[in-house]
């Protein structure tokens, strides 16, 4: 299955990186709302929620056997 973003990329294996991406997206969304830009605020907040789902709730890191089958 082709995804828009590869949330299983080895770069995102450490928890701190996944949490940093979530915090940046949500923080930027709040910043945009405070600055009076609801479109960008909604966009970045939605991206942050998508990252919460993909990085925390549904995260399954790749194993060596998964990499060989692709």
C-alpha positions as CSV (number, residue, x, y, z in Angstrom):
1,X,0.0,0.0,0.0
2,X,1.3,3.4,-1.0
3,X,1.1,6.1,1.7
4,X,1.5,9.8,1.4
5,X,4.1,9.8,4.2
6,X,6.3,6.9,5.2
7,X,5.7,6.9,8.9
8,X,7.6,3.6,9.2
9,X,10.8,5.1,8.0
10,X,13.8,4.1,10.2
11,X,14.4,7.9,10.9
12,X,11.2,7.8,13.1
13,X,12.2,4.8,15.1
14,X,13.3,6.8,18.2
15,X,10.3,7.9,20.3
16,X,11.8,11.4,20.9
17,X,11.8,12.1,17.1
18,X,8.2,11.1,16.8
19,X,7.2,13.2,19.7
20,X,9.2,16.2,18.4
21,X,7.4,16.0,15.0
22,X,4.0,15.9,16.8
23,X,5.0,18.8,19.1
24,X,6.2,21.0,16.2
25,X,3.1,20.4,14.1
26,X,0.7,21.1,17.0
27,X,2.7,24.0,18.2
28,X,2.8,25.6,14.7
29,X,-0.9,25.0,14.4
30,X,-1.5,26.9,17.7
31,X,0.8,29.7,16.6
32,X,-1.1,30.1,13.3
33,X,-4.4,30.3,15.2
34,X,-3.0,32.9,17.6
35,X,-1.7,34.9,14.6
36,X,-5.2,34.9,13.1
37,X,-4.7,32.3,10.3
38,X,-7.4,29.7,10.7
39,X,-6.6,27.8,7.4
40,X,-2.9,27.2,8.3
41,X,-3.9,26.5,12.0
42,X,-6.3,23.9,10.9
43,X,-3.9,22.4,8.4
44,X,-1.0,22.0,10.9
45,X,-3.3,20.9,13.7
46,X,-4.7,18.2,11.5
47,X,-1.2,17.1,10.5
48,X,-0.3,16.9,14.2
49,X,-3.4,14.8,14.9
50,X,-2.5,12.5,11.9
51,X,1.0,12.2,13.4
52,X,-0.4,11.2,16.8
53,X,-2.4,8.5,15.1
54,X,0.5,7.3,12.9
55,X,3.4,7.7,15.4
56,X,1.8,6.7,18.7
57,X,-1.5,4.8,18.3
58,X,-0.9,2.8,15.2
59,X,3.0,2.7,15.1
60,X,4.6,-0.6,14.2
61,X,8.3,-0.3,13.4
62,X,9.6,-2.3,10.4
63,X,11.6,-5.4,11.1
64,X,14.4,-6.9,9.0
65,X,12.0,-9.5,7.6
66,X,9.6,-6.7,6.5
67,X,12.3,-4.9,4.6
68,X,13.3,-8.0,2.7
69,X,9.8,-8.7,1.4
70,X,9.4,-5.3,-0.3
